[in-house]
Amino acid sequence: EPSFFEITWLMALCYFKEQNCTVVVAETGLGGRLDATNIILPLVSVITTISLDHTNILGNTRAAIAFEKAGIIKPTIPVVIGSIDDEIEPVFQQQALINNSKVTIASKLTEYPPTLIGYQRDNFDTVTAVISELRKLGWEITQSHIENGIKNLRKNTGFIGRLEIVGREPLIVLDCAHNPEGISKTVESVRELQHGNLFILYGTSSDKDIAAIEPLLPNDATYFLTVFRNPRSADLEQLRSAFGESEKKVHFYSNPILALDEMKLTASKEDTLLILGSFFLISDFFEVFFE
């Protein structure tokens, strides 16, 4: 029987056709090679970063995961790769060679739009490389288009919770990072913004390696660890187990809204509050920050 993801992907394709979409940006659900979205023939294939996530399905090495991601490379279709290293480059180059596909590695820019911070700049490097390929295919994409795209990101895409500032006194930042690399990048990015003390509200899914993530979180922050409403949430026992031997200052909550209230009471207006760990956790705060 078709999966939930396969059904919603088919619904999306029907909707795109009904709306006469000019361009669709389609993101794989999991991996790439065997993903339902891989039935399309794109203008450009894009592979952003490779990290150890969903290892029970995609493989337990970055090279194995890269092979699954490289499955979206199509014959003669150009491919843009956001970041690369010696472990994964041979995987991509081999698949590109088999498919006679041109490979472009996104390069670091010297200037960025002022509203972009931290890992958003890395993403912008990839976007710029993709736009370059689209221009070669005849698409007229101007600097004004790019600026308007950044300015109206949430309106145009519905994306929220990606280094999103939702409060100023204290500074409150939402980010849906949930794997080790993503969380490391988020913490690094928040350091650019941080003023005062750092408070982190963290919740994650039960299938994540929380014990591996815990050392990546800064020791100088105060933690409010919580269960979120989605049934995939890690429970308090899992959180206590992962943070039990930690030297970090931690508090545990069974309700994310209560955790946020307590964090606000503890912090001052001069401090920085970061909420991260899962798309599901961020969704619990929709009614708090987005209504």
C-alpha positions in Angstrom: 0.0 0.0 0.0 1.2 3.5 -0.6 2.7 5.3 2.4 1.4 8.5 3.9 4.4 10.4 2.3 3.7 8.9 -1.1 0.1 9.9 -1.0 0.8 13.4 0.1 3.5 13.7 -2.6 1.0 12.7 -5.3 -1.5 15.2 -3.9 1.2 17.9 -4.1 2.0 17.0 -7.7 -1.7 17.3 -8.6 -1.9 20.6 -6.8 1.1 22.0 -8.6 -0.4 21.0 -11.9 -3.8 22.7 -11.0 -2.0 25.8 -10.0 0.1 25.9 -13.2 3.3 26.3 -11.2 6.3 27.7 -13.2 8.9 26.2 -10.8 8.6 23.7 -8.0 11.3 23.1 -5.4 10.8 19.5 -4.4 12.7 18.2 -1.3 13.2 14.5 -0.8 11.5 13.0 2.2 14.3 10.6 3.2 17.5 9.8 1.4 16.8 10.3 -2.3 17.5 7.2 -4.4 14.4 5.3 -3.2 12.4 8.4 -2.2 8.9 9.0 -3.8 10.0 12.4 -5.0 12.7 10.8 -7.2 10.2 10.1 -10.0 10.6 13.7 -11.3 13.1 14.9 -13.9 14.4 18.2 -12.5 16.1 21.2 -14.1 18.8 21.0 -11.5 19.5 18.4 -8.8 20.7 19.8 -5.4 22.4 18.1 -2.6 23.0 20.3 0.5 24.9 18.6 3.3 25.6 15.1 4.4 25.4 14.2 8.1 24.7 11.1 10.1 20.9 11.0 10.4 18.3 8.2 9.8 21.2 5.8 10.0 18.9 2.8 10.5 17.6 3.4 7.0 20.2 5.2 5.0 23.4 3.6 6.4 25.8 4.3 9.3 28.5 6.1 7.4 28.5 9.4 5.6 29.6 7.7 2.4 26.7 5.3 2.6 24.3 8.2 3.1 25.9 10.1 0.3 25.2 7.2 -2.0 21.5 7.4 -1.2 21.5 11.2 -1.7 23.4 10.8 -5.0 20.5 8.8 -6.2 18.7 12.0 -7.3 21.4 12.7 -9.9 19.8 12.2 -13.3 21.4 11.6 -16.8 22.8 14.9 -18.2 21.0 17.0 -15.5 23.4 19.4 -13.7 23.9 18.8 -9.9 24.8 21.4 -7.3 26.5 20.2 -4.1 26.5 22.5 -1.1 29.4 21.1 0.8 31.9 18.3 0.2 34.9 16.6 1.7 37.2 13.6 0.9 34.8 11.0 2.3 31.8 11.9 0.2 33.3 13.5 -2.9 34.2 10.2 -4.7 30.6 9.0 -4.2 29.1 12.1 -5.9 31.7 12.2 -8.7 31.2 8.6 -9.5 27.4 8.9 -9.8 27.8 12.1 -11.8 30.2 10.4 -14.2 27.8 7.5 -14.7 25.0 9.9 -15.5 27.2 12.3 -17.6 26.1 15.1 -15.2 28.0 18.3 -14.6 28.9 18.8 -10.9 29.1 22.3 -9.3 30.4 22.7 -5.8 28.9 25.8 -4.1 31.7 28.3 -3.3 31.9 30.8 -0.5 30.7 34.2 -1.3 32.4 37.4 -0.2 29.2 39.3 0.6 25.9 38.2 1.9 22.5 39.9 2.4 22.6 41.5 5.9 19.6 39.6 7.2 21.3 36.2 6.8 23.2 34.8 9.8 25.2 31.7 10.6 24.4 28.6 8.6 21.9 30.6 6.4 25.0 32.0 4.6 26.0 28.4 3.7 22.6 27.8 2.4 22.8 31.0 0.4 26.0 29.8 -1.2 24.1 26.7 -2.5 21.2 28.8 -3.7 23.5 31.1 -5.6 25.1 28.2 -7.4 21.6 26.8 -8.3 20.6 30.2 -9.6 23.7 30.3 -11.8 22.8 26.9 -13.3 19.2 28.1 -13.9 20.4 31.2 -15.7 22.5 29.1 -18.0 19.3 27.2 -18.9 17.7 30.5 -19.9 15.8 31.5 -16.7 15.8 35.2 -16.1 16.5 35.6 -12.3 17.5 39.1 -11.3 19.1 40.5 -8.1 15.7 42.0 -7.3 14.1 38.6 -7.5 16.7 37.3 -5.0 16.2 40.2 -2.6 12.5 39.8 -2.7 12.8 36.1 -2.1 14.8 36.6 1.1 12.5 39.4 2.3 9.4 37.4 1.8 10.8 34.0 2.8 8.1 32.9 5.3 5.2 34.3 3.1 6.5 32.5 0.0 7.5 29.2 1.5 5.7 28.6 4.8 9.1 27.8 6.4 9.4 28.8 10.0 11.8 27.9 12.8 15.1 28.3 11.0 17.1 30.7 13.1 13.9 32.7 13.4 13.8 35.6 15.9 10.4 35.7 17.5 11.2 37.9 20.5 13.5 40.7 21.5 13.4 41.3 25.2 14.7 38.7 25.9 16.0 37.6 22.5 14.1 34.4 21.5 15.3 32.3 18.6 13.6 29.2 17.1 15.4 26.6 15.2 14.3 23.1 14.1 17.8 21.6 14.1 17.6 17.9 15.2 20.7 16.0 14.2 24.3 16.5 15.5 25.6 18.6 12.6 22.5 20.8 12.5 22.5 21.4 16.2 26.3 22.3 16.1 25.6 24.8 13.2 22.7 26.3 15.1 24.6 26.8 18.3 27.5 28.4 16.3 25.1 30.7 14.6 23.3 31.7 17.8 26.6 32.7 19.2 26.7 35.5 16.6 23.4 36.9 18.0 23.8 36.1 21.7 23.8 38.7 24.4 23.6 38.1 28.1 23.3 34.5 29.3 22.1 31.6 27.1 19.1 29.6 27.9 18.1 26.6 25.8 14.8 24.8 25.6 15.4 21.4 24.0 13.1 18.5 23.0 13.7 15.8 20.5 12.3 12.7 18.9 12.8 9.3 20.6 14.8 7.9 17.6 17.6 10.5 17.9 20.9 9.7 19.5 20.5 12.1 22.4 23.6 10.9 24.2 25.7 11.9 21.1 24.0 15.3 20.8 24.4 16.3 24.5 28.2 16.9 24.3 27.6 19.3 21.4 25.4 21.6 23.5 27.3 24.4 25.3 28.1 23.9 29.0 27.6 27.6 29.7 23.8 27.5 29.0 20.9 26.7 31.3 18.7 23.9 29.9 14.9 23.4 30.0 14.4 19.9 28.6 10.9 19.0 27.6 8.6 16.4 26.1 6.6 17.7 23.1 3.0 16.8 22.2 3.7 14.6 19.2 3.9 10.9 20.1 7.4 10.6 18.6 8.8 12.7 21.4 11.6 11.4 23.6 10.2 11.0 27.1 11.6 12.4 30.3 13.4 9.1 31.1 15.3 9.3 27.9 16.2 12.9 28.5 17.3 12.3 32.0 19.4 9.3 30.9 21.3 11.4 28.2 21.9 14.4 30.5 22.2 12.5 33.8 26.0 12.6 33.9 26.2 16.0 32.4 27.7 19.0 34.2 25.1 21.2 32.6 22.5 23.0 34.6 19.2 21.2 33.5 15.5 21.3 34.4 12.9 18.8 33.1 9.3 19.5 32.0 6.5 17.4 30.6 4.9 20.4 28.9 6.8 22.7 26.4 4.7 25.7 27.1 5.3 25.4 30.8 9.0 25.0 30.1 9.0 28.2 28.1 7.2 30.1 30.8 9.7 28.9 33.4 12.6 29.8 31.2 11.2 33.3 30.7 10.8 33.7 34.5 14.4 32.6 35.0 16.0 34.8 32.3 16.3 38.5 32.2 15.4 40.8 29.3 19.1 41.1 28.4 19.5 37.3 27.9 19.2 35.0 24.9 16.6 32.1 24.7 17.0 29.3 22.1 14.3 26.8 21.4 15.5 23.8 19.3 15.5 20.1 18.7 12.7 19.1 16.4 10.1 20.3 13.9 7.5 18.8 16.3 8.8 20.9 19.2 8.6 24.1 17.2 5.0 23.3 16.1 4.0 23.3 19.8 4.8 27.0 19.9 2.8 28.0 16.8 0.0 29.4 18.9 2.5 31.2 21.1 4.5 33.0 18.4 2.6 32.9 15.1 -1.0 33.8 15.9 
